[in-house]
Amino acid sequence: MGLTRARRTAGVTLALLGGAGLAVSTARAMSWEQLGPVSAGGCVVDAIQIGYDVGYDRSLGGYAVTTATLSGVPEGCAGRELALTLRGGTDQALSESRTPVTSPTTTVALDGTVPAADVAGASVALVSGAD
C-alpha cells in the first residue's frame, strides 16, 4: 500500500513539474529575444515536407546527402531565412545549412559531407523574419 501511494505521489509530482515546464516553454515560445509576441502570419510550417537528394561520394566510398528539398512551403514564408539541421540516430546534429526561403519549394545546399546512412531525421527553423 505504501509503494502505491509513493508511485501515485511521484506521478502527480512529475505531472505538476511537466505542466510547469510546458508553461515556461510556451511563454518563451511566445517571445523572440524579449521582443514580444511573434505571429506566424501566413507562414504556418506544419505541412512542409522534406526530401533528400543523394549522390555517390568517392571520399566516403558511399552515398552522401547532397541537397534537401522542402516542398509545400507557404507563400507567407518567402523571404525569410531558414536553418535546416540533419540529425543522426541519437538526435545529434550532422549538418546545419541556412538559405533564403522560396515558395512553394526551397532547395537547401548542404554544408559538408553527410553520409546518407547516418541521417535519421531533420529539423527546420525559421531564423529570421520577413522584412
Phi, psi and omega in degrees: 000320180294324180292321178297317179296319179296318178296317180296317179297317179296319179297317178294319179298314179297322178296318179294317178296321177296318177297319178295318178297320177297319180297316179295316180299317180295318179297319178291324180292337182280350178228150180240109181052043176063025181268358179105184183300143179247131178254136178287337181056231180272010183250075177260116192261012185289347182255006180289134177250144182244128174239158182238144170253136180237154177212158180288131180243114183299322182295331177274332187073027181193192183270142179233151174285126182258320178214162172237143180239124177259125179242159183077025181285122180297146180302328180293348179270343184303139179094346177276172175250141178236155174245125177251125178243121173276137186239146178272186185297334178255023178069016177284147178286127177262327182196141172232131179228147178240147180201155174292146181276134172236155183238141006270358182229137176237128177255131182245118173280133185274145174273121178086177181258126180238114177301130183300324182293340182275345185279121178249344181182185181210156172229147181235135176223138171278122185254356173209152180270169177289143179281000000 
